[in-house]
Amino acid sequence: MKPLALVLICFGCVTTVSFAQSECATSSGSISNGNYTNERIGLSYHIPEWLSASDPKLYPKDPKGRPTAILLALWTAPRQAQAKPTLIIMSDDPSQYRDPSAIAYARRITNTVTQQHAKIAQNGQYQISGITFYRIDYEFPDVSPPGLNVALTGRVGECEVSFQFNATSRDEIDKLFHSVVATTSIKLPLRRHPAP
């Protein structure tokens, strides 16, 4: 199996891969001077020197042809034989779900990883640019090598934005978490409305 294909199976399994054709799932953003910026969503993240980006053309595709919601995938630099990215930024359109709230999305993540036999370690709430993000720490004890995972998800405008961390130690998780909380900024884009 191709290494990136594991993203949706093991690491990115937090989404049920049913993305609607929306701005949330089709806006990839750009990297310049060590910063990832997605103007359509209003997200900016400073990429630490110890992480390196991959070519978006190599991101896994949805088997049913729908756009994937992977906005950015990063590996620890220098990249070695890592099958899974260290950090993924994903986006989804929550309006396709019965309950589109951020807390319901966090519950869906918890339910999905639990169905994949993950052990939930902890949950919490954090603020990024005044927006509440929900953190879910989980691990797959039966997977070799065992790893620690975190999903940090919040509602950004009309999109649900999730940061997925994959690491082998608590120190790595803390370093990734701090890089996201300390260097991510969200400025919602202005939406033009037609004149009445």
C-alpha positions as CSV (number, residue, x, y, z in Angstrom):
1,M,0.0,0.0,0.0
2,K,1.3,3.5,-0.8
3,P,2.5,5.4,2.2
4,L,0.1,8.3,1.6
5,A,-2.8,6.0,1.3
6,L,-2.3,5.1,4.9
7,V,-3.2,8.7,5.8
8,L,-6.9,8.2,5.2
9,I,-6.9,4.7,6.7
10,C,-4.8,5.2,9.9
11,F,-4.0,8.8,10.6
12,G,-6.7,10.7,8.8
13,C,-9.4,8.3,9.7
14,V,-11.1,10.9,11.8
15,T,-13.2,11.9,8.8
16,T,-15.7,9.7,7.2
17,V,-14.4,10.8,3.8
18,S,-17.7,12.2,2.5
19,F,-16.7,15.7,1.5
20,A,-19.2,17.9,-0.3
21,Q,-18.3,20.0,-3.3
22,S,-17.6,23.2,-1.3
23,E,-15.1,25.9,-0.8
24,C,-14.1,24.0,2.4
25,A,-12.9,20.9,0.6
26,T,-11.5,22.5,-2.5
27,S,-9.3,25.3,-1.3
28,S,-5.7,24.3,-0.9
29,G,-3.8,27.5,-0.1
30,S,-0.1,28.2,-0.7
31,I,3.3,28.2,1.0
32,S,5.6,31.3,0.9
33,N,8.5,32.2,3.2
34,G,7.8,29.3,5.6
35,N,4.1,30.2,6.0
36,Y,1.1,28.3,4.8
37,T,-1.8,30.6,3.9
38,N,-5.3,29.8,2.8
39,E,-7.0,33.0,2.0
40,R,-10.4,31.4,1.1
41,I,-10.7,29.9,4.6
42,G,-8.7,32.7,6.4
43,L,-6.1,30.5,7.9
44,S,-2.3,31.1,8.3
45,Y,0.2,28.7,9.9
46,H,3.9,29.3,10.2
47,I,5.7,26.0,9.3
48,P,8.5,25.3,11.8
49,E,12.0,24.6,10.3
50,W,11.8,21.0,11.6
51,L,8.8,20.2,9.3
52,S,8.7,20.0,5.5
53,A,5.8,20.1,3.1
54,S,5.0,17.5,0.5
55,D,3.6,18.0,-3.0
56,P,-0.2,18.4,-2.9
57,K,-0.4,16.4,-6.1
58,L,0.7,13.3,-4.0
59,Y,-2.1,13.6,-1.4
60,P,-4.5,10.7,-1.5
61,K,-7.6,11.0,-3.6
62,D,-11.1,10.1,-2.5
63,P,-12.0,6.7,-4.1
64,K,-15.3,8.1,-5.2
65,G,-13.7,11.1,-6.9
66,R,-14.7,13.7,-4.4
67,P,-12.1,16.3,-3.5
68,T,-10.0,15.4,-0.5
69,A,-10.0,17.8,2.3
70,I,-6.2,17.6,3.0
71,L,-5.0,21.2,2.7
72,L,-1.4,20.6,3.9
73,A,0.7,17.6,4.9
74,L,4.0,18.0,6.7
75,W,6.7,15.5,7.6
76,T,9.5,15.8,10.2
77,A,12.6,17.1,8.4
78,P,14.7,15.6,7.1
79,R,12.1,13.2,5.9
80,Q,13.0,9.6,6.4
81,A,10.9,6.5,6.0
82,Q,7.9,8.0,7.6
83,A,4.7,6.4,6.2
84,K,2.4,9.0,7.8
85,P,2.7,12.8,7.9
86,T,3.6,14.4,11.2
87,L,1.0,17.1,10.8
88,I,-2.0,17.4,8.4
89,I,-4.3,20.3,8.1
90,M,-7.8,19.2,6.8
91,S,-11.0,21.0,6.0
92,D,-14.5,19.8,5.7
93,D,-18.0,21.2,5.0
94,P,-19.9,20.6,8.2
95,S,-23.3,21.6,6.6
96,Q,-23.5,18.0,5.2
97,Y,-24.0,16.6,8.7
98,R,-27.2,16.5,10.7
99,D,-25.5,18.5,13.5
100,P,-22.9,20.9,11.9
101,S,-21.6,22.2,15.2
102,A,-17.9,22.0,16.1
103,I,-18.6,19.9,19.2
104,A,-20.6,17.4,17.1
105,Y,-17.6,17.2,14.7
106,A,-15.3,16.5,17.6
107,R,-17.7,13.7,18.7
108,R,-17.6,12.3,15.2
109,I,-13.8,12.2,15.4
110,T,-14.0,10.4,18.7
111,N,-16.5,7.9,17.5
112,T,-14.6,7.2,14.3
113,V,-11.2,6.6,16.0
114,T,-12.9,4.5,18.7
115,Q,-14.5,2.3,15.9
116,Q,-10.9,1.9,14.6
117,H,-9.9,0.5,18.0
118,A,-8.2,3.7,19.2
119,K,-7.8,4.4,22.9
120,I,-8.9,8.0,23.8
121,A,-6.4,9.5,26.1
122,Q,-7.8,13.0,26.8
123,N,-10.1,15.8,25.5
124,G,-9.9,19.5,25.9
125,Q,-10.8,23.0,24.5
126,Y,-8.3,25.6,23.3
127,Q,-8.6,29.0,21.7
128,I,-6.9,30.0,18.5
129,S,-7.6,33.6,17.3
130,G,-10.7,33.6,19.5
131,I,-12.1,30.4,18.0
132,T,-12.8,27.4,20.1
133,F,-10.9,24.2,19.0
134,Y,-11.6,20.8,20.5
135,R,-8.6,18.5,21.2
136,I,-8.9,14.7,21.1
137,D,-5.8,12.7,22.1
138,Y,-5.8,9.1,21.0
139,E,-3.6,6.1,20.2
140,F,-3.8,2.9,18.4
141,P,-2.3,0.3,20.8
142,D,-2.5,-2.6,18.3
143,V,-0.6,-0.7,15.6
144,S,3.2,-1.2,15.1
145,P,5.0,1.0,15.7
146,P,2.6,2.5,18.3
147,G,2.0,6.2,17.9
148,L,0.3,9.1,19.6
149,N,-2.3,11.1,17.7
150,V,-4.1,14.3,18.3
151,A,-7.0,15.9,16.4
152,L,-7.5,19.6,17.0
153,T,-10.7,20.7,15.3
154,G,-12.8,23.9,15.2
155,R,-15.3,25.8,13.1
156,V,-13.6,28.5,10.9
157,G,-16.3,30.4,9.1
158,E,-18.4,27.9,7.2
159,C,-15.7,25.2,7.3
160,E,-14.5,22.7,10.0
161,V,-10.7,22.9,10.1
162,S,-8.8,20.0,11.7
163,F,-5.1,19.7,12.6
164,Q,-4.0,16.1,12.8
165,F,-0.8,15.3,14.7
166,N,1.1,12.0,14.5
167,A,4.1,11.4,16.8
168,T,5.9,8.7,18.7
169,S,6.3,10.6,22.0
170,R,4.4,13.0,24.2
171,D,7.2,15.6,23.8
172,E,6.7,15.5,20.0
173,I,2.9,15.9,20.4
174,D,3.5,18.9,22.8
175,K,5.9,20.5,20.3
176,L,3.4,20.1,17.4
177,F,0.5,21.4,19.5
178,H,2.5,24.4,20.6
179,S,3.6,25.2,17.0
180,V,-0.1,25.2,15.9
181,V,-1.5,27.2,18.9
182,A,1.3,29.7,18.9
183,T,1.7,30.3,15.2
184,T,-1.7,29.8,13.6
185,S,-3.8,32.9,13.0
186,I,-7.4,33.0,11.6
187,K,-8.8,36.0,10.0
188,L,-12.1,35.2,8.4
189,P,-12.3,36.5,4.8
190,L,-14.9,39.1,4.0
191,R,-17.9,37.7,2.2
192,R,-19.5,39.9,-0.4
193,H,-23.2,39.9,-0.3
194,P,-25.3,41.0,-3.3
195,A,-26.9,44.4,-2.9
196,P,-30.7,44.2,-2.1
